[in-house]
Amino acid sequence: MKALLIFLFALISLSKGLYAQNDYKASILEFQQKLNEEFKNPDESPLSPEEQIAFRGHDYYPIDEKYHVIAKFEKLPPQSFFQMKTTANSIKDYDIYGIATFTLDGAEYQLNIYQSHQLRTEKKYKDYLFLPFTDPTNGKETYGGGRYMDLRIPAGNTIELDFNKAYNPFCAYAAGYACPIPPKENDLPLEIEAGVMMK
């Protein structure tokens, strides 16, 4: 009887694990679908009308849950002003809102997380945070200028980083945009094989 109970408990635990895994995969597929829909939408897309018609969706790395990490979050003082260069040789004003520290493949890394001075004045984006980064896949499998992640202000001292939701700036698809250039502090030394690949 005891052996049967142990077996049933193991089976239930396995089922819960598989359900959670499938649920996570579904959430990433939903993100990918929404991003693809944006690029088909004339009001949101950086693509030309002809490119929108031909667009069949982005290329994505296979979904890998190891790139979904819970990072330690350290909020910095409000005076952490930072001017981020853009691809249009202009400057955009940000605060370095906080620092995320996380472990991936057995090593510890840190990334700066930014808050836009402009966007935080808009109700829709008042809790919006911005994470631009580069890694060794840039120029080979991903856009040479790096990729972005959108985040929200966390309630506590941790923050969710999901590299499966990393996407390209509009500059990867068309000229005429002033895309923030990821600062050197956010250059990761490991390949992030997750998210959007080269267009």
N, C-alpha and C positions, 0 to 999 in steps of 0.2 A: 504493500500500500504506500509506504514511504517513497519507494522508488518511482511509483506511478505519479505521486504528487510532485516530485522533483522534475519528472519528465514534462508534466503539464505546465509547471511554472516556467520551465525553459522554453517550451513551445509558445506560451503566451508572451514571454519577453521577446522572443524572436519575431513574433507577429507584430508586436508594438514597434520594434526597431525597423522592420520592413515598411510598416505603415508610415512612420516618420520620414523614412528615406524617400518613399514615393511622394509624400506630401511636399517635401523640400524640392524634389525634382520638378513637381508640378508648378511650384512658385517661380522657379527659374524659367521654365518654359513660358509661363505667363508674362514674365518680364521681357523675354525675347520677342514674343508675339507683339507686345505693346510697342517695343522699339521699332520693329519692322513696320507696324501700322503708322507710326509717326513719319517714317520715311516715304510712305505712300500718300500722306496727307499734305496737300499743297500749302496749307497754312502753317505747317510745322517743318516740312522737309527742306534740307539744304540742296536737294537734287533738282536738276532742271526738269521741266515737264516731261521731256523725252526720257530722261533717266528714271523718273518716277514710274512711267509705264513699263519700262524694262526691268525695274527692280524686283527681284524675287526673294529678297531677304538677305540678312547679313550671314557671314560665315562665323560660326561660334566654335570655340573649343568644346570638347565633350564636358558635360557638367561633372564637376569633381568637388565633392563636399569638403575635401581637405582645405579648399580655398575659402571656405566659409568659417571665419574665425571670430572669436569674441576677444577683443583687445582690451587691455587696461587703458583707461582714459584719464588723462590729466588735463584739467581745464586750466588755461593760462590766464593771467590778468588781462583786463580789457585793453590795456595799453600796448598790447603786442601787435602793433601796426606793421603791415607788410604790403609793399607795392609789387604786384606781380606783372612781369612783362608779358606782352601778348605777341602773336604772330604778325600783328599789324604795326609793330614798333610803338605801341601805345602802352599805357600803364593802367592797371585796375587796382583799386584799393581794397584790401582785405585786412582782417585780423587773423593772426595765427590763433585760432580759437582754442586748440588743444593739441595734445600729443597722444597718439595711439601706439601702444607697445604690445607686440604680439609674437607668438612663436609659430614658425612654419618650417617643416622638415627638420625639426630639432634645433633650429637657430632662432635667436631673438632679433627682432627688427623694430624700428620706430618710423612713424610717418607723421608729418605735420598735417593737421586738419584746419581748413580755412573757412572763414565766414565773409561773404561779400558785403561791403558797406552799402552797395546799391540794393541788392536783393533783400537785405534784412529790413528795409523800409516798407516792403510790400507784404501785406497780410499773408498771402499764399506762401511766401518763402521766409517768413520771420524766424522759423526754426531750421532753415536749410543750411547744411554744411557741405563743403566741397573738398574732395580729395583727388588731386591730380598726382599721377606717379609715372615713372619710367622704369623699364626693366630690360634685361638683355634680349627679349623677344622683339623689341622695337626695331623696325627696319628690316626684319626677317619674316616674322609671322604676324606681327601687329604693326599698327601705324607708327612711323618713325618718330612722331612728335609726342608719343606717350598716350596714356588713356586716363579717363576720369571715372570717379564714383560719386554718386549723390548720397548724402547721409542726412540724418536728422539729429538735433541736439538730444543727447541721451539724458535720462533721468538720474542716473547714478554714475558710478566710477568705471563703467565698462561701456564699450560701444561695439556694435556688430559691423564687421567688415566682410563684405561678400564680393570677392574678386570675380565670381561668376557673373556679376552685374557690371563689370568694367566695360566702358563703351568709348568710342572714338569721339574727339571733338569734331565739329562741323568742318573744320579746316581740312580734315582727311578727305572730304568729298567735294569741296568747292572753294574757290578763292573769294576774297572779300569779307571774311570773318576775322574778328579780333579774338582769337582763342588764347586763353591763358596758357603760358608755357610752364610745365611742371618745374618747380624749383629743384636745384641740385640736391637739396636735403631729402627730397622724396624719390631719389634714384635707388631702387632696390637692386641688390647684387644678384638676386636669384630670378630665374625665369618664371613669370606668372603665366602659366598655361591655362588660362581661364578667361571667360568673357569674349568680347568681340575680337575677331581676327582681322587681318588686312582686308580692306574692302575688295 
